[in-house]
Amino acid sequence: MKAKLKINKDKVIAKVEDAMYSSFVEHMGRAIYTGIYEPGHRTADEEGFRKDVIDVVKPLALEYVRYPGGNFVSGYNWRDGIGPKKDRPVRLELAWEAIETNQVGIDEFMSWAAKVGVKPMIAVNLGTGTPKEAAELLEYLNAPKGSTSLALLREKNGHPEPYGVDLVCLGNEMDGPWQICAKTPTEYARIAHETAKLLKRIDPNVKLVACGSSNSSMPTFGLWERTVLRECWDYIDYISLHNYYRDDGDTKSFLSGSQDMDRFIKEVRDIVAEIASEKGSDKRIGLSFDEWNVWYHFRKENNFPPKWTCPRAIEEENYNQADAVLFSGLICSLLNNADCVKISCIAQLINVLALMITVPGGGVELKSIYYPFLHASSLMRGKLVSCKLDCPTYECKARKDASYMDCAVTEKDGKIRILVNNKSDSESIHLDISGIGGRMERWIEGKMTALEKKVCKLSDVELTPLSWNIIVISE
Ligand code: AHR
Protein backbone atom coordinates (compact mmCIF):
# COMPACT_ATOMS: atom_id res chain seq x y z
CA MET A 1 0.00 0.00 0.00
CA LYS A 2 1.04 3.60 -0.51
CA ALA A 3 0.37 6.79 1.46
CA LYS A 4 1.39 10.43 1.26
CA LEU A 5 1.98 12.85 4.10
CA LYS A 6 2.26 16.53 3.24
CA ILE A 7 3.46 18.70 6.12
CA ASN A 8 2.84 22.42 6.38
CA LYS A 9 5.08 23.40 9.27
CA ASP A 10 4.26 27.09 8.90
CA LYS A 11 0.69 26.42 9.89
CA VAL A 12 0.82 25.95 13.66
CA ILE A 13 -2.41 24.58 15.09
CA ALA A 14 -1.70 24.69 18.83
CA LYS A 15 0.90 24.34 21.53
CA VAL A 16 1.16 20.80 22.87
CA GLU A 17 0.79 21.28 26.62
CA ASP A 18 3.19 19.34 28.82
CA ALA A 19 0.12 18.17 30.75
CA MET A 20 -0.76 16.13 27.66
CA TYR A 21 1.66 13.55 29.06
CA SER A 22 0.10 12.86 32.44
CA SER A 23 -1.01 9.69 34.18
CA PHE A 24 -3.07 8.28 37.00
CA VAL A 25 -2.43 6.23 40.14
CA GLU A 26 -5.48 5.06 42.06
CA HIS A 27 -5.96 3.13 45.27
CA MET A 28 -7.09 0.20 43.18
CA GLY A 29 -5.70 -3.29 42.72
CA ARG A 30 -1.94 -3.29 43.26
CA ALA A 31 -1.31 0.25 42.00
CA ILE A 32 -0.29 1.52 45.42
CA TYR A 33 0.40 -1.53 47.59
CA THR A 34 3.15 -3.65 45.92
CA GLY A 35 3.05 -1.13 43.04
CA ILE A 36 4.65 2.18 43.90
CA TYR A 37 4.87 1.23 47.62
CA GLU A 38 6.34 -1.96 48.99
CA PRO A 39 8.29 -1.62 52.23
CA GLY A 40 10.74 -4.49 52.52
CA HIS A 41 11.25 -4.73 48.76
CA ARG A 42 14.96 -4.92 47.94
CA THR A 43 14.77 -1.53 46.17
CA ALA A 44 12.46 0.20 48.68
CA ASP A 45 13.66 3.54 49.97
CA GLU A 46 13.31 4.77 53.56
CA GLU A 47 9.61 5.58 52.95
CA GLY A 48 8.84 2.23 51.35
CA PHE A 49 8.70 3.42 47.73
CA ARG A 50 10.11 1.04 45.16
CA LYS A 51 13.10 2.64 43.48
CA ASP A 52 12.95 0.20 40.56
CA VAL A 53 9.48 1.63 39.81
CA ILE A 54 10.66 5.22 40.18
CA ASP A 55 13.48 4.46 37.74
CA VAL A 56 11.08 3.42 34.98
CA VAL A 57 8.48 6.11 35.70
CA LYS A 58 10.93 9.02 35.57
CA PRO A 59 11.83 8.65 31.85
CA LEU A 60 8.12 9.02 31.00
CA ALA A 61 8.51 12.72 31.89
CA LEU A 62 4.97 12.92 33.23
CA GLU A 63 3.61 16.35 34.05
CA TYR A 64 0.75 15.37 36.40
CA VAL A 65 -0.26 12.16 38.13
CA ARG A 66 -3.91 12.01 39.14
CA TYR A 67 -4.59 10.64 42.65
CA PRO A 68 -6.22 8.97 44.67
CA GLY A 69 -8.98 7.92 42.22
CA GLY A 70 -10.94 7.10 40.20
CA ASN A 71 -13.94 5.39 41.68
CA PHE A 72 -11.98 4.97 44.92
CA VAL A 73 -12.16 8.68 45.70
CA SER A 74 -15.95 8.69 45.95
CA GLY A 75 -15.83 6.78 49.25
CA TYR A 76 -12.53 8.11 50.58
CA ASN A 77 -11.96 10.23 53.66
CA TRP A 78 -8.56 11.88 53.15
CA ARG A 79 -8.12 12.23 56.91
CA ASP A 80 -7.84 8.41 57.17
CA GLY A 81 -4.51 8.63 55.36
CA ILE A 82 -2.63 11.20 57.44
CA GLY A 83 -0.72 11.08 60.71
CA PRO A 84 1.18 8.18 62.31
CA LYS A 85 0.73 5.07 60.18
CA LYS A 86 0.07 2.82 63.17
CA ASP A 87 -2.99 4.88 64.08
CA ARG A 88 -4.59 4.91 60.65
CA PRO A 89 -7.89 3.08 60.28
CA VAL A 90 -8.29 -0.05 58.17
CA ARG A 91 -11.51 0.19 56.18
CA LEU A 92 -13.71 -1.60 53.70
CA GLU A 93 -13.04 -0.02 50.33
CA LEU A 94 -16.39 -0.07 48.58
CA ALA A 95 -15.44 0.94 45.05
CA TRP A 96 -13.26 -2.12 44.39
CA GLU A 97 -14.45 -4.29 47.30
CA ALA A 98 -11.04 -4.46 48.90
CA ILE A 99 -9.46 -3.56 52.23
CA GLU A 100 -7.79 -0.14 52.49
CA THR A 101 -5.05 -0.02 55.11
CA ASN A 102 -4.35 3.70 54.60
CA GLN A 103 -0.61 3.12 54.87
CA VAL A 104 -0.29 5.46 51.89
CA GLY A 105 -2.19 8.74 52.06
CA ILE A 106 -1.91 12.25 50.72
CA ASP A 107 1.43 13.12 52.38
CA GLU A 108 3.06 9.92 51.13
CA PHE A 109 1.73 10.50 47.62
CA MET A 110 3.13 14.05 47.63
CA SER A 111 6.49 12.68 48.65
CA TRP A 112 6.42 10.03 45.90
CA ALA A 113 5.39 12.67 43.34
CA ALA A 114 8.34 14.86 44.34
CA LYS A 115 10.72 11.90 44.02
CA VAL A 116 9.42 11.12 40.54
CA GLY A 117 9.34 14.81 39.54
CA VAL A 118 5.62 15.01 38.74
CA LYS A 119 2.89 17.39 39.82
CA PRO A 120 -0.13 16.05 41.74
CA MET A 121 -3.61 16.26 40.20
CA ILE A 122 -5.79 15.70 43.25
CA ALA A 123 -9.34 14.42 43.04
CA VAL A 124 -11.73 15.31 45.86
CA ASN A 125 -14.59 13.12 47.05
CA LEU A 126 -17.97 14.36 45.80
CA GLY A 127 -19.65 10.97 46.38
CA THR A 128 -19.84 10.44 50.15
CA GLY A 129 -17.81 13.62 50.63
CA THR A 130 -18.94 17.19 51.14
CA PRO A 131 -17.76 20.58 49.86
CA LYS A 132 -16.44 21.23 53.39
CA GLU A 133 -14.25 18.10 53.40
CA ALA A 134 -12.91 18.97 49.96
CA ALA A 135 -12.17 22.53 51.09
CA GLU A 136 -10.39 21.24 54.18
CA LEU A 137 -8.23 18.98 52.05
CA LEU A 138 -7.12 21.92 49.90
CA GLU A 139 -6.49 23.98 53.03
CA TYR A 140 -4.38 21.13 54.46
CA LEU A 141 -2.41 20.99 51.21
CA ASN A 142 -1.98 24.64 50.32
CA ALA A 143 -2.53 26.92 53.36
CA PRO A 144 0.59 29.00 54.18
CA LYS A 145 2.90 27.61 56.85
CA GLY A 146 1.49 28.08 60.37
CA SER A 147 -1.57 29.99 59.13
CA THR A 148 -4.38 27.68 60.29
CA SER A 149 -4.95 24.57 62.37
CA LEU A 150 -4.89 22.47 59.22
CA ALA A 151 -1.57 24.05 58.18
CA LEU A 152 -0.26 23.18 61.66
CA LEU A 153 -1.58 19.64 61.30
CA ARG A 154 0.34 19.34 58.02
CA GLU A 155 3.42 20.63 59.84
CA LYS A 156 2.92 18.11 62.64
CA ASN A 157 2.81 15.42 59.95
CA GLY A 158 6.22 16.58 58.73
CA HIS A 159 5.32 19.11 56.02
CA PRO A 160 5.50 22.72 57.20
CA GLU A 161 5.61 24.21 53.72
CA PRO A 162 2.46 24.27 51.56
CA TYR A 163 2.45 21.77 48.73
CA GLY A 164 1.16 24.27 46.17
CA VAL A 165 -1.25 21.86 44.49
CA ASP A 166 -2.51 23.61 41.36
CA LEU A 167 -4.92 21.12 39.79
CA VAL A 168 -7.97 19.54 41.43
CA CYS A 169 -10.67 17.23 40.01
CA LEU A 170 -14.18 17.86 41.32
CA GLY A 171 -15.04 14.21 41.94
CA ASN A 172 -14.90 11.33 39.52
CA GLU A 173 -17.40 9.89 37.00
CA MET A 174 -20.35 11.08 39.03
CA ASP A 175 -22.77 10.16 36.20
CA GLY A 176 -21.89 6.44 36.47
CA PRO A 177 -24.41 4.16 38.25
CA TRP A 178 -21.37 2.22 39.58
CA GLN A 179 -20.07 5.31 41.32
CA ILE A 180 -20.42 5.56 45.11
CA CYS A 181 -23.21 8.13 45.56
CA ALA A 182 -23.65 8.79 41.83
CA LYS A 183 -25.56 11.95 40.95
CA THR A 184 -28.02 13.27 38.41
CA PRO A 185 -26.64 16.05 36.18
CA THR A 186 -28.30 18.72 38.32
CA GLU A 187 -27.24 17.19 41.63
CA TYR A 188 -23.63 16.99 40.45
CA ALA A 189 -23.64 20.44 38.88
CA ARG A 190 -24.79 21.97 42.17
CA ILE A 191 -22.27 20.22 44.43
CA ALA A 192 -19.47 20.85 41.92
CA HIS A 193 -20.40 24.54 41.76
CA GLU A 194 -20.43 24.96 45.55
CA THR A 195 -17.22 22.98 46.02
CA ALA A 196 -15.48 24.92 43.27
CA LYS A 197 -16.52 28.19 44.90
CA LEU A 198 -14.86 27.18 48.17
CA LEU A 199 -11.73 25.82 46.53
CA LYS A 200 -11.18 29.00 44.51
CA ARG A 201 -11.64 31.10 47.65
CA ILE A 202 -9.02 29.05 49.47
CA ASP A 203 -6.59 29.23 46.55
CA PRO A 204 -7.51 31.30 43.49
CA ASN A 205 -4.54 29.78 41.65
CA VAL A 206 -5.91 26.28 41.72
CA LYS A 207 -7.34 25.06 38.41
CA LEU A 208 -10.45 22.91 38.57
CA VAL A 209 -11.62 20.00 36.43
CA ALA A 210 -15.35 19.27 36.46
CA CYS A 211 -16.56 15.76 35.66
CA GLY A 212 -17.82 15.24 32.16
CA SER A 213 -19.47 11.96 31.15
CA SER A 214 -17.82 8.64 32.02
CA ASN A 215 -17.79 7.85 28.30
CA SER A 216 -19.54 8.92 25.13
CA SER A 217 -22.14 6.13 25.37
CA MET A 218 -23.56 7.26 28.69
CA PRO A 219 -27.31 7.91 28.39
CA THR A 220 -26.87 11.42 29.78
CA PHE A 221 -23.91 12.33 27.54
CA GLY A 222 -24.49 15.85 26.25
CA LEU A 223 -27.16 16.72 28.79
CA TRP A 224 -24.57 16.13 31.52
CA GLU A 225 -21.94 18.39 29.93
CA ARG A 226 -24.43 21.18 29.21
CA THR A 227 -25.86 21.11 32.75
CA VAL A 228 -22.43 21.10 34.38
CA LEU A 229 -21.00 23.80 32.13
CA ARG A 230 -23.99 26.10 32.58
CA GLU A 231 -23.88 25.77 36.35
CA CYS A 232 -20.12 25.78 36.96
CA TRP A 233 -18.85 27.96 34.10
CA ASP A 234 -17.43 30.77 36.21
CA TYR A 235 -15.46 28.49 38.52
CA ILE A 236 -14.06 25.67 36.42
CA ASP A 237 -11.14 25.54 34.03
CA TYR A 238 -11.55 22.12 32.42
CA ILE A 239 -14.18 19.48 31.80
CA SER A 240 -13.16 15.83 31.82
CA LEU A 241 -13.52 13.07 29.24
CA HIS A 242 -12.95 9.36 29.92
CA ASN A 243 -12.92 6.47 27.49
CA TYR A 244 -11.52 2.96 27.35
CA TYR A 245 -11.19 0.80 24.23
CA ARG A 246 -11.17 -2.98 23.92
CA ASP A 247 -10.68 -5.59 21.23
CA ASP A 248 -13.69 -7.91 21.35
CA GLY A 249 -12.23 -10.16 18.69
CA ASP A 250 -12.86 -7.71 15.85
CA THR A 251 -9.37 -6.24 15.78
CA LYS A 252 -9.99 -4.16 12.66
CA SER A 253 -12.83 -2.28 14.37
CA PHE A 254 -10.79 -1.99 17.55
CA LEU A 255 -7.91 -0.39 15.64
CA SER A 256 -10.25 2.25 14.30
CA GLY A 257 -10.98 3.39 17.88
CA SER A 258 -8.86 6.50 17.45
CA GLN A 259 -11.59 7.79 15.12
CA ASP A 260 -14.09 7.32 17.98
CA MET A 261 -11.83 9.28 20.29
CA ASP A 262 -11.61 12.06 17.69
CA ARG A 263 -15.39 12.22 17.41
CA PHE A 264 -15.88 12.23 21.18
CA ILE A 265 -13.40 15.10 21.63
CA LYS A 266 -15.05 17.14 18.88
CA GLU A 267 -18.52 16.59 20.37
CA VAL A 268 -17.41 17.85 23.78
CA ARG A 269 -15.45 20.73 22.23
CA ASP A 270 -18.60 21.78 20.35
CA ILE A 271 -20.71 21.63 23.52
CA VAL A 272 -18.19 23.86 25.30
CA ALA A 273 -18.35 26.33 22.39
CA GLU A 274 -22.15 26.22 22.45
CA ILE A 275 -22.32 27.09 26.17
CA ALA A 276 -19.67 29.81 25.74
CA SER A 277 -21.78 31.43 23.06
CA GLU A 278 -24.97 30.99 25.10
CA LYS A 279 -23.25 32.83 27.94
CA GLY A 280 -21.55 35.35 25.68
CA SER A 281 -18.29 34.38 27.41
CA ASP A 282 -14.70 34.56 26.14
CA LYS A 283 -13.54 32.17 28.82
CA ARG A 284 -11.72 29.11 27.47
CA ILE A 285 -12.67 25.86 29.17
CA GLY A 286 -10.18 23.18 28.17
CA LEU A 287 -10.73 19.45 27.83
CA SER A 288 -9.04 17.13 30.31
CA PHE A 289 -9.02 13.61 28.84
CA ASP A 290 -8.02 12.28 32.21
CA GLU A 291 -8.73 8.57 31.70
CA TRP A 292 -7.94 6.75 28.46
CA ASN A 293 -6.45 3.39 27.60
CA VAL A 294 -7.22 -0.11 26.40
CA TRP A 295 -9.13 -2.08 29.05
CA TYR A 296 -10.23 -5.70 28.70
CA HIS A 297 -11.87 -6.09 32.09
CA PHE A 298 -9.56 -8.98 32.89
CA ARG A 299 -11.60 -9.95 35.92
CA LYS A 300 -14.59 -11.02 33.88
CA GLU A 301 -12.67 -13.74 32.06
CA ASN A 302 -10.46 -14.95 34.88
CA ASN A 303 -10.52 -16.02 38.44
CA PHE A 304 -11.01 -12.83 40.30
CA PRO A 305 -9.12 -12.42 43.59
CA PRO A 306 -11.26 -12.69 46.71
CA LYS A 307 -13.01 -9.60 47.99
CA TRP A 308 -11.87 -7.67 51.02
CA THR A 309 -8.14 -8.28 50.66
CA CYS A 310 -5.24 -5.84 50.44
CA PRO A 311 -3.91 -5.56 47.87
CA ARG A 312 -6.60 -7.08 45.67
CA ALA A 313 -4.85 -7.78 42.37
CA ILE A 314 -7.44 -6.68 39.82
CA GLU A 315 -7.31 -5.44 36.22
CA GLU A 316 -3.71 -6.49 35.52
CA GLU A 317 -3.75 -6.32 31.74
CA ASN A 318 -1.27 -7.93 29.40
CA TYR A 319 -1.06 -5.71 26.33
CA ASN A 320 -0.13 -6.97 22.86
CA GLN A 321 1.11 -5.29 19.69
CA ALA A 322 -2.38 -4.39 18.39
CA ASP A 323 -3.06 -2.64 21.72
CA ALA A 324 0.17 -0.65 21.32
CA VAL A 325 -0.78 0.34 17.77
CA LEU A 326 -4.23 1.56 18.83
CA PHE A 327 -2.57 3.28 21.78
CA SER A 328 -0.29 5.20 19.41
CA GLY A 329 -3.40 6.19 17.43
CA LEU A 330 -5.05 7.49 20.59
CA ILE A 331 -1.98 9.64 21.26
CA CYS A 332 -2.27 10.96 17.68
CA SER A 333 -5.90 11.86 18.32
CA LEU A 334 -5.07 13.67 21.56
CA LEU A 335 -2.24 15.58 19.85
CA ASN A 336 -4.34 16.45 16.81
CA ASN A 337 -6.88 18.02 19.17
CA ALA A 338 -4.29 19.99 21.14
CA ASP A 339 -6.24 23.19 20.44
CA CYS A 340 -8.83 22.00 23.01
CA VAL A 341 -7.29 19.01 24.84
CA LYS A 342 -5.00 20.54 27.43
CA ILE A 343 -4.57 17.62 29.85
CA SER A 344 -4.54 13.91 29.17
CA CYS A 345 -3.89 11.10 31.65
CA ILE A 346 -3.07 7.59 30.56
CA ALA A 347 -5.06 5.39 32.92
CA GLN A 348 -3.31 3.99 34.61
CA LEU A 349 0.40 4.02 35.37
CA ILE A 350 1.09 0.84 37.27
CA ASN A 351 -0.41 -2.64 37.78
CA VAL A 352 -3.99 -1.58 37.03
CA LEU A 353 -4.57 -1.41 33.24
CA ALA A 354 -1.08 -0.11 33.23
CA LEU A 355 2.10 0.72 31.38
CA MET A 356 4.00 -1.56 33.78
CA ILE A 357 3.40 -4.50 36.10
CA THR A 358 5.41 -5.29 39.22
CA VAL A 359 6.03 -8.64 40.82
CA PRO A 360 5.69 -8.37 44.60
CA GLY A 361 9.19 -8.86 45.91
CA GLY A 362 10.44 -9.07 42.32
CA GLY A 363 10.99 -6.94 39.26
CA VAL A 364 8.95 -4.62 37.07
CA GLU A 365 7.81 -5.56 33.59
CA LEU A 366 7.20 -2.89 30.95
CA LYS A 367 4.19 -3.54 28.72
CA SER A 368 3.92 -2.93 24.96
CA ILE A 369 2.03 0.34 25.55
CA TYR A 370 4.86 1.72 27.72
CA TYR A 371 7.03 2.31 24.64
CA PRO A 372 4.75 4.49 22.47
CA PHE A 373 4.02 6.57 25.55
CA LEU A 374 7.70 6.87 26.47
CA HIS A 375 8.81 7.96 23.00
CA ALA A 376 5.84 10.21 22.28
CA SER A 377 6.41 11.92 25.61
CA SER A 378 10.07 12.51 24.91
CA LEU A 379 9.69 13.50 21.24
CA MET A 380 6.15 14.62 20.36
CA ARG A 381 6.15 17.98 22.14
CA GLY A 382 6.33 21.62 21.08
CA LYS A 383 3.79 22.78 18.52
CA LEU A 384 1.22 20.78 16.63
CA VAL A 385 1.61 21.60 12.93
CA SER A 386 -0.74 21.08 10.04
CA CYS A 387 -0.43 18.05 7.81
CA LYS A 388 -2.48 16.21 5.23
CA LEU A 389 -2.41 12.44 5.23
CA ASP A 390 -3.57 10.66 2.14
CA CYS A 391 -3.81 6.97 3.02
CA PRO A 392 -5.84 3.85 2.19
CA THR A 393 -8.95 2.94 4.16
CA TYR A 394 -10.70 -0.32 4.97
CA GLU A 395 -14.19 -1.43 5.85
CA CYS A 396 -14.93 -3.02 9.23
CA LYS A 397 -17.96 -3.50 11.47
CA ALA A 398 -17.40 -0.19 13.21
CA ARG A 399 -17.13 1.95 10.08
CA LYS A 400 -16.88 1.95 6.31
CA ASP A 401 -13.92 4.30 6.09
CA ALA A 402 -11.46 3.15 8.76
CA SER A 403 -8.09 4.67 8.10
CA TYR A 404 -5.07 2.34 7.87
CA MET A 405 -2.99 4.99 9.56
CA ASP A 406 -3.06 7.55 12.37
CA CYS A 407 -0.64 10.42 12.24
CA ALA A 408 0.29 13.57 14.17
CA VAL A 409 3.09 16.03 13.43
CA THR A 410 4.82 18.35 15.87
CA GLU A 411 7.70 20.81 15.65
CA LYS A 412 10.19 21.58 18.39
CA ASP A 413 13.71 23.02 18.32
CA GLY A 414 13.68 23.18 14.53
CA LYS A 415 12.88 19.49 14.22
CA ILE A 416 9.76 17.93 12.77
CA ARG A 417 8.48 14.89 14.63
CA ILE A 418 5.98 12.48 13.11
CA LEU A 419 4.03 9.85 15.03
CA VAL A 420 2.50 7.46 12.56
CA ASN A 421 1.22 3.89 12.60
CA ASN A 422 0.27 1.14 10.18
CA LYS A 423 -2.81 -0.81 11.28
CA SER A 424 -2.65 -3.47 8.59
CA ASP A 425 -1.57 -6.82 10.00
CA SER A 426 -0.28 -8.06 6.65
CA GLU A 427 0.83 -5.24 4.38
CA SER A 428 3.56 -2.62 4.61
CA ILE A 429 2.74 0.98 3.75
CA HIS A 430 5.14 3.00 1.65
CA LEU A 431 4.98 6.56 3.00
CA ASP A 432 6.11 9.55 0.98
CA ILE A 433 6.73 12.57 3.24
CA SER A 434 6.74 15.96 1.53
CA GLY A 435 6.32 19.70 2.19
CA ILE A 436 9.53 20.02 4.19
CA GLY A 437 13.24 19.93 3.44
CA GLY A 438 15.88 18.41 5.66
CA ARG A 439 16.82 14.86 6.40
CA MET A 440 15.64 12.07 8.58
CA GLU A 441 17.63 12.08 11.79
CA ARG A 442 15.96 9.28 13.70
CA TRP A 443 13.36 6.59 13.13
CA ILE A 444 11.93 4.57 16.01
CA GLU A 445 9.75 1.60 15.17
CA GLY A 446 7.48 0.04 17.79
CA LYS A 447 7.09 -3.72 17.74
CA MET A 448 6.25 -4.75 21.31
CA THR A 449 9.32 -2.75 22.41
CA ALA A 450 10.98 0.10 20.50
CA LEU A 451 13.74 -0.34 17.95
CA GLU A 452 15.97 2.19 16.20
CA LYS A 453 15.57 1.73 12.49
CA LYS A 454 18.00 2.72 9.79
CA VAL A 455 17.27 6.25 8.56
CA CYS A 456 16.25 6.67 4.92
CA LYS A 457 15.03 9.25 2.40
CA LEU A 458 11.78 11.04 3.31
CA SER A 459 10.14 9.70 0.19
CA ASP A 460 11.09 6.16 1.07
CA VAL A 461 9.65 5.24 4.44
CA GLU A 462 8.32 1.68 4.64
CA LEU A 463 5.98 1.20 7.61
CA THR A 464 5.90 -2.47 8.51
CA PRO A 465 2.57 -4.19 9.33
CA LEU A 466 1.07 -3.47 12.75
CA SER A 467 3.72 -0.99 13.82
CA TRP A 468 3.90 2.45 15.37
CA ASN A 469 6.70 4.78 14.37
CA ILE A 470 8.24 8.09 15.33
CA ILE A 471 10.31 9.88 12.73
CA VAL A 472 12.43 12.91 13.56
CA ILE A 473 13.48 15.22 10.74
CA SER A 474 16.09 17.94 11.15
CA GLU A 475 15.86 20.84 8.75
O1 AHR B 1 -9.23 3.56 35.81
C1 AHR B 1 -10.07 2.62 36.37
C2 AHR B 1 -11.45 3.13 36.68
O2 AHR B 1 -12.10 3.45 35.49
C3 AHR B 1 -11.52 4.42 37.47
O3 AHR B 1 -11.49 4.20 38.83
C4 AHR B 1 -12.83 5.00 37.06
O4 AHR B 1 -12.83 6.39 37.11
C5 AHR B 1 -13.07 4.44 35.68
O5 AHR B 1 -14.34 3.89 35.56
Boltz pocket constraint, residues with backbone or C-beta under 6 A from the ligand:
constraints:
  - pocket:
      binder: B
      contacts: [[A, 26], [A, 28], [A, 69], [A, 70], [A, 71], [A, 72], [A, 172], [A, 173], [A, 291], [A, 347], [A, 348]]
      max_distance: 6.0
